[in-house]
């Protein structure tokens, strides 16, 4: 990403690119455990020009707005498990 990472417009563009990929990954893998690196690699396959931390940031944003849910299984290992939305 660029030096304008804090620009709301740029953040919105990154969200628009990455969020649908993460939501599709979530829907295809319900209740699955995953490492953030796996998610990052999946997103990079679709959008190669992103900052390494963008998938994790967008994952957290999607959780905050209620589009997906997950549990942190092991923070040190960056291990998560998707949960079903209620």
ZAPANU-61459 format. One record per residue (C-alpha): residue number from 1; residue in one letter; chain; x negated, y, z. Coordinates in Angstrom, 1 decimal, always signed. Example, Ala and Ser with C-alpha at 12.3 -4.5 7.8 and 13.67 -1.06 7.14 Angstrom:
ZAPANU-61459
+-----+---------+--------+--------+--------+--------+
: num : residuo : cadena :     xx :     yy :     zz :
+-----+---------+--------+--------+--------+--------+
:   1 :       A :      A :  -12.3 :   -4.5 :   +7.8 :
:   2 :       S :      A :  -13.7 :   -1.1 :   +7.1 :
+-----+---------+--------+--------+--------+--------+
END
This chain:
ZAPANU-61459
+-----+---------+--------+--------+--------+--------+
: num : residuo : cadena :     xx :     yy :     zz :
+-----+---------+--------+--------+--------+--------+
:   1 :       X :      A :   +0.0 :   +0.0 :   +0.0 :
:   2 :       X :      A :   -1.0 :   +3.6 :   -0.3 :
:   3 :       X :      A :   -1.8 :   +6.4 :   +2.2 :
:   4 :       X :      A :   +1.9 :   +7.3 :   +2.0 :
:   5 :       X :      A :   +3.0 :   +4.2 :   +4.0 :
:   6 :       X :      A :   +4.7 :   +6.5 :   +6.5 :
:   7 :       X :      A :   +6.7 :   +8.3 :   +3.8 :
:   8 :       X :      A :  +10.4 :   +7.3 :   +4.3 :
:   9 :       X :      A :  +10.8 :   +7.1 :   +0.5 :
:  10 :       X :      A :   +7.9 :   +4.7 :   +0.1 :
:  11 :       X :      A :   +9.1 :   +2.6 :   +3.0 :
:  12 :       X :      A :  +12.5 :   +2.4 :   +1.4 :
:  13 :       X :      A :  +11.0 :   +1.3 :   -1.9 :
:  14 :       X :      A :   +9.0 :   -1.4 :   -0.2 :
:  15 :       X :      A :  +12.0 :   -2.6 :   +1.8 :
:  16 :       X :      A :  +14.1 :   -2.7 :   -1.5 :
:  17 :       X :      A :  +11.4 :   -4.9 :   -3.1 :
:  18 :       X :      A :  +10.7 :   -7.3 :   -0.3 :
:  19 :       X :      A :  +13.9 :   -7.6 :   +1.7 :
:  20 :       X :      A :  +15.8 :   -9.6 :   -0.9 :
:  21 :       X :      A :  +12.9 :  -12.1 :   -1.2 :
:  22 :       X :      A :  +12.8 :  -12.6 :   +2.6 :
:  23 :       X :      A :  +16.6 :  -13.0 :   +2.9 :
:  24 :       X :      A :  +16.5 :  -15.6 :   +0.1 :
:  25 :       X :      A :  +13.7 :  -17.4 :   +1.9 :
:  26 :       X :      A :  +15.7 :  -17.3 :   +5.1 :
:  27 :       X :      A :  +18.8 :  -18.7 :   +3.4 :
:  28 :       X :      A :  +16.9 :  -21.5 :   +1.7 :
:  29 :       X :      A :  +15.2 :  -22.5 :   +5.0 :
:  30 :       X :      A :  +17.7 :  -22.4 :   +7.8 :
:  31 :       X :      A :  +16.4 :  -23.4 :  +11.2 :
:  32 :       X :      A :  +12.9 :  -23.9 :   +9.7 :
:  33 :       X :      A :   +9.8 :  -23.1 :  +11.7 :
:  34 :       X :      A :   +7.2 :  -21.0 :   +9.7 :
:  35 :       X :      A :   +4.1 :  -19.0 :  +10.2 :
:  36 :       X :      A :   +4.1 :  -15.4 :   +9.1 :
:  37 :       X :      A :   +1.3 :  -16.2 :   +6.7 :
:  38 :       X :      A :   +3.6 :  -18.6 :   +4.9 :
:  39 :       X :      A :   +6.2 :  -15.9 :   +4.5 :
:  40 :       X :      A :   +3.5 :  -13.5 :   +3.4 :
:  41 :       X :      A :   +2.3 :  -15.9 :   +0.7 :
:  42 :       X :      A :   +5.9 :  -16.5 :   -0.5 :
:  43 :       X :      A :   +6.5 :  -12.7 :   -0.8 :
:  44 :       X :      A :   +3.1 :  -12.1 :   -2.5 :
:  45 :       X :      A :   +4.0 :  -14.7 :   -5.1 :
:  46 :       X :      A :   +6.9 :  -12.4 :   -6.1 :
:  47 :       X :      A :   +5.5 :   -9.0 :   -5.3 :
:  48 :       X :      A :   +1.7 :   -9.1 :   -5.4 :
:  49 :       X :      A :   +1.0 :   -5.4 :   -4.8 :
:  50 :       X :      A :   +2.1 :   -5.1 :   -1.1 :
:  51 :       X :      A :   +0.2 :   -4.5 :   +2.1 :
:  52 :       X :      A :   -0.5 :   -7.6 :   +4.1 :
:  53 :       X :      A :   +1.6 :   -6.6 :   +7.0 :
:  54 :       X :      A :   +4.7 :   -5.6 :   +5.0 :
:  55 :       X :      A :   +6.5 :   -8.9 :   +5.1 :
:  56 :       X :      A :   +6.3 :   -9.1 :   +8.8 :
:  57 :       X :      A :   +7.5 :   -5.5 :   +9.2 :
:  58 :       X :      A :  +10.4 :   -6.1 :   +6.8 :
:  59 :       X :      A :  +11.2 :   -9.4 :   +8.6 :
:  60 :       X :      A :  +11.5 :   -7.4 :  +11.9 :
:  61 :       X :      A :  +13.6 :   -4.7 :  +10.2 :
:  62 :       X :      A :  +16.0 :   -7.3 :   +8.8 :
:  63 :       X :      A :  +16.5 :   -8.8 :  +12.2 :
:  64 :       X :      A :  +17.2 :   -5.3 :  +13.7 :
:  65 :       X :      A :  +19.9 :   -4.6 :  +11.1 :
:  66 :       X :      A :  +21.4 :   -8.1 :  +11.6 :
:  67 :       X :      A :  +20.7 :   -9.6 :   +8.1 :
:  68 :       X :      A :  +18.8 :  -12.5 :   +9.6 :
:  69 :       X :      A :  +17.7 :  -13.9 :  +12.9 :
:  70 :       X :      A :  +14.7 :  -15.8 :  +14.2 :
:  71 :       X :      A :  +12.9 :  -16.9 :  +17.4 :
:  72 :       X :      A :   +9.3 :  -16.3 :  +18.2 :
:  73 :       X :      A :   +8.1 :  -19.8 :  +19.0 :
:  74 :       X :      A :   +4.4 :  -18.9 :  +19.5 :
:  75 :       X :      A :   +3.4 :  -15.3 :  +19.2 :
:  76 :       X :      A :   -0.4 :  -16.1 :  +19.3 :
:  77 :       X :      A :   +0.0 :  -18.5 :  +16.3 :
:  78 :       X :      A :   +2.6 :  -16.2 :  +14.6 :
:  79 :       X :      A :   +5.0 :  -19.1 :  +14.6 :
:  80 :       X :      A :   +8.7 :  -18.4 :  +14.1 :
:  81 :       X :      A :  +11.9 :  -20.3 :  +13.7 :
:  82 :       X :      A :  +14.8 :  -19.1 :  +11.7 :
:  83 :       X :      A :  +18.1 :  -19.1 :  +13.6 :
:  84 :       X :      A :  +21.6 :  -19.1 :  +12.2 :
:  85 :       X :      A :  +23.5 :  -15.8 :  +12.3 :
:  86 :       X :      A :  +26.5 :  -15.9 :  +14.5 :
+-----+---------+--------+--------+--------+--------+
END
